[in-house]
Amino acid sequence: MESAHSPAPRARDAAIRRLRRLTAGISGAAAGAAALLALVSAATVPGHQAASTAATTASGASAQVATTTSSSTPATAPSTTDTAPHAVSGGS
């Protein structure tokens, strides 16, 4: 016995096409979002510095070489404390 609410074959095929387009669109958007996230992460992860550049200027008989690096925070010397040295372990 056939159901009274079964969709026509053309309507069913149109719904399947819409569902495929929706699936492809969502997949493309997810891939684009993942690529964007990867680019943002790569740009903001610490540990990468711009390449050092050397500029050479000559004045008279002597030459001066200046190297510059791009860093967001200035380098600081380790601080000394009045506590006894101890080993730290752990972390995962």
C-alpha positions in Angstrom: 0.0 0.0 0.0 1.3 3.4 -1.0 1.4 6.3 1.4 -0.7 9.4 0.6 2.2 11.7 1.7 5.0 10.4 -0.5 6.7 13.2 -2.5 6.8 13.2 -6.2 10.1 11.9 -7.7 10.9 15.4 -9.1 10.4 17.0 -5.7 12.5 14.4 -4.0 15.3 14.8 -6.6 15.2 18.6 -6.1 15.4 18.2 -2.4 18.5 15.9 -2.8 20.2 18.4 -5.1 19.5 21.2 -2.5 20.9 19.0 0.2 24.1 18.2 -1.8 24.6 21.9 -2.6 24.1 22.7 1.1 26.6 20.0 2.1 29.2 21.2 -0.4 28.7 24.8 0.8 29.2 23.9 4.4 32.2 21.8 3.6 33.8 24.7 1.6 33.0 27.2 4.4 34.6 24.9 7.0 37.7 24.4 4.9 38.0 28.2 4.4 37.5 28.8 8.1 40.2 26.2 8.9 42.6 27.9 6.4 41.9 31.3 7.9 42.5 30.0 11.4 45.8 28.4 10.4 47.0 31.7 8.9 46.0 33.7 12.0 47.6 31.1 14.2 50.8 31.1 12.2 51.0 34.8 12.3 50.5 35.1 16.0 52.4 32.2 17.5 55.5 33.4 19.3 58.9 32.0 18.5 59.3 33.3 15.0 61.3 36.5 14.4 61.9 38.5 11.3 65.2 37.9 9.7 68.2 39.9 11.0 69.4 42.5 8.6 72.9 43.8 8.4 73.6 47.3 7.3 77.1 48.3 6.4 78.2 51.9 6.4 81.7 53.0 5.5 83.2 56.2 6.8 86.8 56.8 5.9 89.0 53.8 6.6 86.6 52.1 9.1 83.4 50.2 8.4 80.6 49.8 10.9 78.2 46.9 10.8 74.9 47.2 12.5 72.5 44.3 12.9 68.9 44.9 13.9 66.2 42.4 14.9 62.5 43.0 15.1 61.2 42.0 18.5 58.0 42.9 20.2 59.5 42.7 23.7 62.9 43.9 24.8 65.4 41.3 26.0 65.9 41.3 29.8 68.7 39.8 31.9 67.7 37.0 34.3 67.0 38.3 37.7 68.7 37.1 40.9 66.7 36.1 44.0 67.6 35.5 47.6 66.1 32.0 47.6 68.1 28.7 47.5 68.2 27.0 44.2 65.8 24.2 43.7 64.8 21.8 40.9 61.4 22.1 39.3 59.8 19.2 37.6 56.5 18.2 36.2 54.2 19.9 33.7 52.7 18.0 30.9 
